[in-house]
């Protein structure tokens, strides 16, 4: 409860938020800048004509209710919409308010999570069953094709058994190879989940709030993360002029908007990192996956950069700020020449040299 209010605050996209179930019918998409004071500090030093943060895309979709896997509510439409996303942000209501309807009648974040998990498991069970029927036929073949099918069948049987107990795929003990085999099924419960405990203003600063404690425990049990915020307050913050926001945050005991934590935590959950390109025209942050090499990072900017990659000139953002200019970083011998196999580090400032 509160997901569209949270989406409005995140994306300032004007998604409809109202006091009744299924208010959100068509998915709303918002491109949200990733807050990063490193980019701000680099831009303050370089003073470029333009400063461009990196972004995450958030999609606000219809809520999920008991029976969604069988078409209740907007079930099938919801389930189709979430197949394409990389991770789920599950907003769990933790506040009491007689004026805000709860579809289940009372506040219980554990029950709400279990309802969603069960419905997603049931939908995944359908997907696995369909795949299993096809694989069962292929497993009767001789030779390598039959061996591969029998191996896949064994994995599908294990996953089917766990899903039947409402265990999400992300919580199953599976090898990296097994997960790779399952990837093409786009199973809903395989996606990582960031939990948001949605509270009201009276609960701010209460570390022992029972409902919030439940959400933290649920997240910890999955090796996931939980963020606590008041979606209604976050929406109010976004409506204030930027100059007035720090004072308002201080008045309610916050050092930053909860939205910043949502974006940063989502970034971490997805295994992403940021590198920077700097210059007088523009200082810009770029998103890549952890473990990507320099040539892949170049491709994130433009395919020509990847195709014609020659080298990468790399320095740390901390060295740039410590010495005050790229020239001094170079003079100190801290600007490195790296090849295409260099693994990019979070906070690298990179100049790519290429020729096409």
C-alpha positions in Angstrom: 0.0 0.0 0.0 1.4 3.4 -1.0 3.4 2.2 -4.1 1.9 4.8 -6.4 2.5 7.6 -3.8 6.1 6.3 -3.6 6.4 6.3 -7.4 5.1 9.8 -7.6 7.8 10.9 -5.1 10.5 9.0 -6.9 9.7 10.1 -10.5 7.6 13.2 -10.0 5.6 11.5 -12.8 2.1 12.3 -11.7 1.1 8.6 -11.5 -2.5 8.5 -10.1 -2.6 7.6 -6.4 -5.9 7.1 -4.7 -7.6 5.4 -1.7 -8.9 2.3 -3.5 -7.5 -1.0 -4.9 -6.5 -1.2 -8.5 -6.1 2.5 -9.0 -3.1 1.8 -11.2 -4.2 0.0 -14.3 -1.7 0.9 -17.0 2.0 0.8 -15.9 3.6 4.1 -15.3 7.3 4.5 -16.1 9.6 7.0 -14.5 13.3 7.7 -15.1 14.9 8.5 -11.7 18.3 10.1 -11.3 20.7 8.2 -9.0 21.7 10.6 -6.2 25.6 10.7 -6.1 27.4 13.5 -4.3 30.6 12.4 -6.1 29.3 13.7 -9.4 28.3 17.0 -7.7 31.8 17.4 -6.2 33.5 16.6 -9.5 31.3 19.1 -11.3 32.0 21.7 -8.6 35.7 21.2 -9.4 35.6 21.0 -13.2 32.7 23.5 -13.7 31.4 21.9 -16.9 28.6 23.3 -19.1 26.5 20.3 -18.2 26.2 17.8 -15.4 24.3 14.5 -16.1 23.6 11.9 -13.5 23.0 8.3 -14.2 19.4 6.9 -13.8 17.3 4.0 -12.9 13.9 3.2 -14.5 11.0 2.5 -12.1 7.7 1.0 -13.3 4.5 1.4 -11.2 2.1 -1.4 -11.9 -1.2 -2.6 -10.6 -1.2 -4.2 -7.1 -1.3 -7.9 -6.5 -4.1 -9.5 -4.5 -4.9 -13.1 -3.4 -5.9 -15.1 -6.4 -4.0 -13.0 -9.0 -2.4 -16.1 -10.5 -6.0 -17.2 -11.4 -6.9 -13.8 -12.8 -8.3 -12.1 -9.6 -8.0 -8.3 -9.6 -5.7 -7.3 -12.4 -3.7 -10.4 -11.8 -2.6 -11.6 -15.3 -2.0 -8.1 -16.5 0.2 -7.4 -13.4 2.1 -10.7 -13.9 2.8 -9.9 -17.5 4.1 -6.4 -16.7 6.7 -7.6 -14.2 8.3 -10.3 -16.4 10.4 -7.6 -18.1 11.9 -5.9 -15.0 15.3 -6.7 -13.4 14.2 -6.5 -9.7 11.0 -6.0 -7.7 10.4 -3.2 -5.2 7.8 -4.5 -2.7 6.0 -1.8 -0.7 4.6 -3.2 2.5 2.2 -1.2 4.5 3.2 -0.7 8.1 0.9 2.1 9.2 -2.7 2.2 10.6 -5.2 4.6 9.0 -8.9 4.1 9.0 -9.2 6.5 6.0 -6.9 4.4 3.8 -8.5 1.1 2.7 -6.4 -2.1 2.9 -7.5 -4.8 0.5 -7.1 -7.5 3.2 -8.8 -5.5 5.9 -6.0 -5.1 8.4 -2.3 -4.3 8.6 0.0 -7.4 8.5 3.2 -7.0 6.4 4.1 -10.7 6.8 0.8 -11.8 5.4 1.0 -9.2 2.6 4.4 -10.6 1.6 3.2 -14.2 1.7 0.2 -13.3 -0.5 2.5 -11.9 -3.2 5.1 -14.7 -2.9 2.3 -17.4 -3.1 0.7 -15.8 -6.2 4.1 -15.4 -8.0 5.1 -19.0 -7.0 1.8 -20.3 -8.5 2.4 -18.4 -11.7 6.0 -19.7 -11.9 4.7 -23.2 -11.2 2.6 -22.9 -14.4 5.6 -21.8 -16.4 7.7 -24.7 -15.0 5.0 -27.2 -15.7 4.7 -26.1 -19.3 8.4 -26.3 -19.8 8.5 -29.7 -18.1 6.0 -31.2 -20.4 8.1 -30.2 -23.4 11.4 -31.3 -21.8 9.8 -34.7 -20.8 9.3 -35.5 -24.5 12.8 -34.4 -25.4 14.3 -36.5 -22.5 13.2 -39.7 -24.3 15.7 -39.0 -27.1 19.1 -40.7 -27.3 22.4 -39.0 -27.4 23.5 -35.6 -26.2 20.1 -33.9 -26.8 18.5 -36.5 -24.6 21.2 -36.1 -21.9 20.7 -32.4 -21.8 16.9 -32.7 -21.6 17.2 -35.2 -18.7 19.5 -32.8 -16.9 17.1 -30.0 -17.3 14.2 -32.2 -16.2 15.9 -33.0 -13.0 16.4 -29.2 -12.3 12.7 -28.5 -13.2 11.5 -31.2 -10.9 13.5 -29.7 -8.0 12.2 -26.2 -8.7 8.7 -27.5 -9.1 8.8 -29.2 -5.7 10.0 -26.0 -4.0 7.5 -23.7 -5.8 4.7 -26.1 -4.7 5.7 -25.2 -1.1 5.6 -21.5 -2.0 9.4 -21.1 -1.8 10.5 -18.4 -4.3 13.3 -19.4 -6.7 15.6 -16.7 -5.3 15.5 -18.5 -2.0 16.3 -21.9 -3.4 19.7 -23.6 -3.1 20.7 -23.7 -6.8 24.1 -23.7 -8.5 25.1 -20.9 -10.8 24.8 -23.3 -13.7 21.3 -24.3 -12.7 20.2 -20.6 -12.5 21.7 -20.0 -15.9 19.5 -22.8 -17.3 16.4 -21.3 -15.7 17.1 -17.8 -16.9 15.3 -18.2 -20.2 12.1 -19.0 -18.3 12.0 -15.5 -16.9 10.6 -16.8 -13.6 9.0 -14.1 -11.5 10.3 -15.3 -8.1 13.9 -15.5 -9.3 14.1 -11.7 -9.4 15.7 -9.9 -6.4 13.4 -7.9 -4.2 13.9 -4.7 -2.3 11.4 -4.3 0.6 10.1 -0.9 1.5 8.4 -0.5 4.9 5.9 2.2 4.3 5.2 4.1 7.6 3.5 7.3 8.6 5.0 10.4 10.2 4.3 9.3 13.7 6.5 6.2 13.2 9.5 8.1 12.0 12.5 7.5 14.2 10.9 4.6 16.0 13.5 1.8 15.7 11.3 -0.7 17.6 8.2 -0.4 15.5 6.8 -4.0 15.4 5.6 -3.8 11.7 8.9 -2.4 10.6 10.8 -5.0 12.5 8.9 -7.7 10.7 9.8 -6.2 7.3 13.5 -6.1 8.3 13.3 -9.7 9.4 11.6 -10.8 6.1 14.3 -9.0 4.1 17.2 -10.5 6.2 15.8 -14.0 5.8 16.3 -13.6 2.0 19.7 -11.8 2.2 17.9 -8.9 0.8 17.5 -5.3 2.1 14.8 -3.2 3.5 14.3 0.6 3.4 12.0 2.4 5.8 10.2 5.5 4.7 6.9 7.4 4.8 5.7 7.6 1.2 3.3 10.4 1.9 6.0 12.5 3.5 8.4 11.7 0.6 5.8 13.0 -1.8 5.5 16.2 0.2 9.3 16.7 0.2 9.3 16.5 -3.6 6.7 19.3 -3.8 8.8 21.7 -1.8 11.3 24.1 -3.5 14.8 22.5 -3.3 16.0 25.3 -1.0 13.4 24.4 1.6 13.9 20.7 1.6 16.9 20.5 4.0 15.0 22.5 6.7 11.9 20.3 6.4 14.0 17.1 6.6 15.7 18.4 9.7 12.3 19.3 11.3 11.2 15.6 11.0 14.5 14.2 12.0 15.8 13.0 8.7 19.2 13.7 7.2 18.2 12.9 3.6 15.0 11.8 1.7 14.2 8.1 2.1 13.9 8.1 -1.7 17.7 8.4 -2.0 18.1 5.3 0.1 15.6 3.4 -2.2 17.5 4.4 -5.3 21.0 3.6 -3.9 19.8 0.3 -2.4 18.2 -0.7 -5.6 21.4 0.2 -7.4 23.3 -2.1 -5.1 20.7 -4.9 -5.3 21.1 -5.0 -9.1 24.9 -5.3 -8.8 25.5 -1.9 -10.5 28.3 0.6 -10.2 29.0 4.1 -11.5 31.9 5.5 -13.5 32.4 9.0 -14.7 33.4 10.8 -17.9 34.6 14.4 -17.3 35.4 17.4 -19.4 34.6 21.1 -19.8 31.5 20.4 -21.8 30.0 17.7 -19.6 30.6 15.7 -16.4 28.5 12.5 -16.6 27.8 9.4 -14.5 27.3 6.1 -16.3 25.8 2.8 -15.0 27.4 -0.6 -15.7 27.3 -4.0 -14.0 30.0 -4.9 -11.5 32.7 -6.9 -13.1 32.4 -5.2 -16.5 35.6 -4.6 -18.4 36.8 -1.4 -19.9 35.7 -2.3 -23.4 32.1 -3.1 -22.1 32.0 0.2 -20.3 33.0 2.0 -23.5 30.1 0.3 -25.2 27.7 1.7 -22.5 28.6 5.1 -23.9 28.4 4.2 -27.6 28.9 1.1 -29.7 31.6 2.9 -31.7 33.6 3.3 -28.5 33.5 -0.5 -28.0 34.1 -1.4 -31.6 37.1 0.8 -32.0 38.5 0.6 -28.4 42.2 1.4 -28.1 42.8 2.2 -24.5 41.3 3.8 -21.4 42.9 6.5 -19.3 41.7 5.9 -15.8 41.9 7.8 -12.5 40.0 7.6 -9.2 37.5 10.3 -8.4 39.2 10.6 -5.0 42.6 11.3 -6.6 41.0 13.9 -8.8 39.5 15.7 -5.9 42.6 15.3 -3.7 44.9 16.9 -6.3 42.4 19.3 -7.8 43.0 18.7 -11.5 43.6 15.9 -14.0 47.0 17.4 -14.9 48.2 17.0 -11.3 46.8 13.5 -11.1 48.8 12.7 -14.3 51.9 14.4 -12.9 51.7 12.3 -9.7 51.6 9.2 -11.8 48.1 8.2 -10.7 46.5 8.4 -14.2 46.8 4.9 -15.6 46.6 3.5 -19.1 44.4 0.4 -19.1 43.5 -2.1 -21.8 40.2 -3.6 -22.8 40.3 -6.3 -20.1 40.6 -3.8 -17.2 37.8 -4.4 -14.7 36.2 -1.0 -14.1 35.9 0.1 -10.4 33.2 2.1 -8.8 34.1 5.8 -9.0 36.6 5.6 -11.9 37.0 8.6 -14.1 37.7 7.4 -17.6 38.7 8.9 -20.9 38.2 6.3 -23.7 40.5 6.4 -26.8 39.0 4.7 -29.8 39.3 4.6 -33.6 36.6 3.5 -36.1 
